[in-house]
Amino acid sequence: MVIRAATASDSEAIWKILEPVIRGGDTYTLPQEMSRGDALAYWNSPGHEVFVAEENGEILGTYYLRANHSGGGAHVANCGYMTGPWASGRGVARAMCQHSLEHARERGFLSMQFNFVVSNNERAVRLWQSMGFEIVGRLPAAFLHPTIGPVDALVMYRHL
């Protein structure tokens, strides 16, 4: 698997990954009816450095890296990761997370924080913990899950 910077020619493959996650509405705080244009504009926002995970010419996942905040919080990185449903269970998210940790260090970030991990997304929580992230906060009933109702969101953090 190769993880590389995304290019404009990757937009359709990235949308193919973003759309089912956004439409599912169970892991990201994005509107389920978000348009392709708005989703790609969000993913490629100014300040987002976007990457894709590719294997045998097929893009399996994508992530962005950015500063969590500006000013006094600019030394803390933040990422968003999405894996194509057809690539689940193949180590794509783990590879992207490892890449993001290394790249964040290279860019001079001192730590990484995930602001809003949906607590019932147990696979993600376990993965992030296995990558050295700790749960440092819990936001009670902060996420309105489309099928089970309000669930907690977690703040996860690790030093680089």
RANORNOR-V974861 format. One record per residue. RES is the residue in three letters. PHI is phi in whole degrees, -180 to 180 (none if undefined). Layout:
BEGIN
{{RES;PHI} {RES;PHI}}
END
This chain:
BEGIN
{{MET;none} {VAL;-112} {ILE;-113} {ARG;-140} {ALA;-63} {ALA;-73} {THR;-122} {ALA;-58} {SER;-72} {ASP;-88} {SER;-55} {GLU;-66} {ALA;-66} {ILE;-66} {TRP;-61} {LYS;-60} {ILE;-84} {LEU;-65} {GLU;-56} {PRO;-65} {VAL;-69} {ILE;-64} {ARG;-63} {GLY;-65} {GLY;66} {ASP;-110} {THR;-136} {TYR;-120} {THR;-90} {LEU;-114} {PRO;-61} {GLN;-62} {GLU;-94} {MET;-52} {SER;-77} {ARG;-56} {GLY;-60} {ASP;-67} {ALA;-65} {LEU;-68} {ALA;-64} {TYR;-63} {TRP;-62} {ASN;-100} {SER;-54} {PRO;-56} {GLY;95} {HIS;-89} {GLU;-100} {VAL;-105} {PHE;-128} {VAL;-129} {ALA;-103} {GLU;-129} {GLU;-140} {ASN;51} {GLY;81} {GLU;-106} {ILE;-83} {LEU;-104} {GLY;-161} {THR;-149} {TYR;-148} {TYR;-121} {LEU;-125} {ARG;-154} {ALA;-73} {ASN;-63} {HIS;-145} {SER;-98} {GLY;57} {GLY;-66} {GLY;-107} {ALA;-73} {HIS;-86} {VAL;-105} {ALA;-84} {ASN;-142} {CYS;-137} {GLY;-128} {TYR;-125} {MET;-141} {THR;-116} {GLY;-61} {PRO;-55} {TRP;-71} {ALA;-110} {SER;-61} {GLY;82} {ARG;-106} {GLY;83} {VAL;-67} {ALA;-62} {ARG;-61} {ALA;-64} {MET;-67} {CYS;-63} {GLN;-59} {HIS;-61} {SER;-65} {LEU;-63} {GLU;-66} {HIS;-67} {ALA;-62} {ARG;-59} {GLU;-60} {ARG;-80} {GLY;96} {PHE;-68} {LEU;-101} {SER;-157} {MET;-136} {GLN;-134} {PHE;-104} {ASN;-80} {PHE;-156} {VAL;-96} {VAL;-64} {SER;-63} {ASN;-86} {ASN;-84} {GLU;-63} {ARG;-62} {ALA;-66} {VAL;-59} {ARG;-62} {LEU;-63} {TRP;-63} {GLN;-64} {SER;-67} {MET;-93} {GLY;99} {PHE;-81} {GLU;-114} {ILE;-79} {VAL;-111} {GLY;-163} {ARG;-134} {LEU;-107} {PRO;-60} {ALA;52} {ALA;-80} {PHE;-119} {LEU;-94} {HIS;-69} {PRO;-67} {THR;-118} {ILE;-111} {GLY;86} {PRO;-63} {VAL;-134} {ASP;-72} {ALA;-115} {LEU;-110} {VAL;-103} {MET;-122} {TYR;-148} {ARG;-155} {HIS;-78} {LEU;-100}}
END
